[in-house]
Amino acid sequence: MKKSILFSMLVMTTMFASAQVELAADLGVNLANWDQNFDNPSDEFPAKSNLRYRLGLRAEMDLMEAIALRTGVYYNAKGGSIDVKEFLNSNNASGYYRFNTSYLEVPLNLAYTYNGITLFGGGFYAVGVSGETKWDFSTGGTISISDSGTQEINFATESDSNTPGIEISNTDYGFNIGAGYKLDKMSIDLQYSKGLKNMNLTDPNNRGYDPETEKVTNSVITISLAYFW
């Protein structure tokens, strides 16, 4: 899958070689969460947002007056978290589970700009590069259980019962919509990205979930600042 990203970069380089292209360093803050769509909603967990980040190189190529093709290559940190108090429905409990995932991502958006105001939309394709679960909680009550630690999140194409920890899909894709304002060499943007790829894997070993009836997808709101040169 990483070859797909490299191929996309090669195609973009070829496309932009003879076109007027603007390049920008792009840094953003993500409010990342996991959307859930379970056949039995009572099985869904109380997901909370994680504060994450996105950084990369943006490229914009003018297609016609006021319309441009916007793409780039990004390191995009996503994920979600669980509030233990809410999950256990107990006032005595406290703490969290956090799921931090990071992707190498290529977006492809069409952007329309008028008087500095930009509206854009399109899609993205991403490959998972790293992930970690982190937890720190106490159940409280008469018999209190406390624990903290970290564990790797594994990216794969199919679940493997011999692999410890959480396994999720090694790719993601979806759509973007957003708006921004550009002034001289600076641009500020607000973007919503919705993953369409179910992160639950096909499970040949019945590890306690059914990816056909329990779907989890990435959902990210990003505020970013780009500097063009």
Residue pairs with C-beta under 8 A, 6 or more apart in sequence:
1 127
1 170
1 171
2 104
2 127
4 125
4 127
5 73
5 104
5 106
5 125
5 127
8 106
8 125
9 73
9 106
12 59
12 71
12 106
15 61
16 59
16 61
19 61
19 62
20 61
20 62
21 59
21 60
21 61
22 59
22 60
22 61
22 228
23 57
23 58
23 59
23 228
23 229
24 57
24 58
24 59
24 60
24 187
24 226
24 227
24 228
24 229
25 57
25 58
25 226
25 227
25 229
26 54
26 55
26 56
26 57
26 58
26 72
26 74
26 224
26 225
26 226
27 53
27 54
27 55
27 224
27 225
27 226
28 53
28 54
28 55
28 189
28 191
28 222
28 223
28 224
28 225
29 51
29 52
29 53
29 54
29 222
29 223
29 224
30 50
30 51
30 52
30 53
30 54
30 76
30 77
30 78
30 220
30 221
30 222
31 49
31 50
31 51
31 52
31 220
31 221
31 222
32 49
32 50
32 51
32 52
32 77
32 78
32 79
32 80
32 218
32 219
32 220
33 47
33 48
33 49
33 50
33 80
33 219
33 220
34 47
34 79
34 80
34 99
34 199
34 216
34 217
34 218
34 219
35 47
35 194
35 195
35 216
35 217
35 218
35 219
36 44
36 45
36 47
36 214
36 215
36 216
37 215
37 216
37 217
38 44
38 213
38 214
38 215
39 213
39 214
40 213
43 214
45 82
45 87
46 82
46 83
46 86
46 87
47 80
47 81
47 82
48 80
48 81
48 82
48 83
48 96
49 80
49 81
50 78
50 79
50 80
50 81
50 98
50 99
50 100
52 77
52 78
52 79
52 100
52 220
53 77
54 74
54 75
54 76
54 77
54 222
54 224
55 74
55 75
56 72
56 73
56 74
56 75
56 76
56 105
57 72
57 73
57 74
58 70
58 71
58 72
58 226
59 70
59 71
59 72
60 68
60 69
60 70
60 71
60 111
61 68
61 69
62 68
63 69
63 110
66 112
66 113
66 114
67 110
67 111
67 112
67 113
68 110
68 111
68 113
69 108
69 109
69 110
69 111
70 107
70 108
70 109
70 110
70 111
70 120
70 122
71 106
71 107
71 108
71 109
72 106
72 107
73 104
73 105
73 106
74 104
74 105
74 106
74 107
75 102
75 103
75 104
75 105
75 129
76 102
76 103
76 104
76 105
76 126
76 220
77 100
77 101
77 102
77 103
78 101
78 102
78 103
78 218
78 220
79 98
79 99
79 100
79 101
79 131
80 98
80 99
81 96
81 97
81 98
81 99
82 96
82 97
83 96
84 93
84 94
84 95
84 96
84 97
84 137
84 138
84 139
85 91
85 93
85 94
85 95
87 93
87 97
88 139
90 139
90 140
90 141
91 140
92 139
92 140
92 141
92 144
93 137
93 138
93 139
93 140
93 141
94 137
94 138
94 140
95 135
95 136
95 137
95 138
96 135
96 136
96 137
97 133
97 134
97 135
97 137
98 133
98 134
98 135
99 131
99 133
99 153
99 166
100 131
100 132
100 133
100 134
100 153
101 128
101 130
101 131
101 153
101 168
101 218
102 128
102 129
102 130
102 131
103 126
103 127
103 128
103 129
103 172
104 126
104 127
104 129
105 124
105 125
105 126
105 127
105 172
106 124
106 125
106 126
107 122
107 123
107 124
107 176
108 122
108 123
108 124
109 120
109 121
109 122
109 123
109 176
109 178
110 120
110 121
110 122
111 118
111 119
111 120
112 118
112 119
112 120
113 182
116 181
116 182
116 183
117 179
117 180
117 181
118 179
118 180
118 181
118 182
118 187
118 189
119 178
119 179
120 176
120 177
120 178
120 179
120 180
120 189
120 191
121 175
121 176
121 177
121 178
122 175
122 176
123 173
123 174
123 175
123 176
124 172
124 173
124 174
124 175
124 176
124 193
125 171
125 172
125 173
126 171
126 172
126 173
127 170
127 171
128 155
128 168
128 169
128 170
128 171
128 172
129 155
131 152
131 153
131 154
131 155
131 166
131 168
132 150
132 151
132 152
132 153
133 150
133 151
133 152
133 153
133 165
133 166
134 149
134 150
135 147
135 148
135 149
135 150
136 147
136 148
137 146
137 147
137 148
138 144
138 145
138 146
139 145
139 146
151 164
151 165
151 166
152 165
153 165
153 166
153 167
153 168
154 163
154 165
154 166
154 167
154 168
155 167
155 168
155 169
155 170
156 163
156 167
156 168
156 169
156 170
156 201
157 169
157 170
157 201
158 201
158 202
158 204
159 167
159 201
159 202
159 203
159 204
159 205
159 207
160 167
160 205
161 205
161 207
167 201
168 199
168 200
168 201
169 197
169 198
169 199
169 200
169 201
171 197
172 195
172 197
172 199
172 218
173 195
173 196
173 197
174 193
174 194
174 195
174 196
174 197
174 217
174 218
175 193
175 194
175 196
176 191
176 192
176 193
177 191
177 192
178 189
178 190
178 191
178 192
178 222
179 189
179 190
180 187
180 188
180 189
180 190
181 187
181 188
185 227
185 228
185 229
186 225
186 226
186 227
186 228
187 225
187 226
187 228
188 223
188 224
188 225
188 226
189 222
189 223
189 224
189 226
190 221
190 222
190 223
191 221
191 222
191 224
192 219
192 220
192 221
192 222
193 218
193 219
193 220
193 221
193 222
194 217
194 218
194 219
195 217
195 218
195 219
196 217
197 217
198 211
198 215
198 216
198 217
199 216
199 217
199 218
200 209
200 211
200 214
200 215
200 216
201 211
202 211
203 209
203 210
203 211
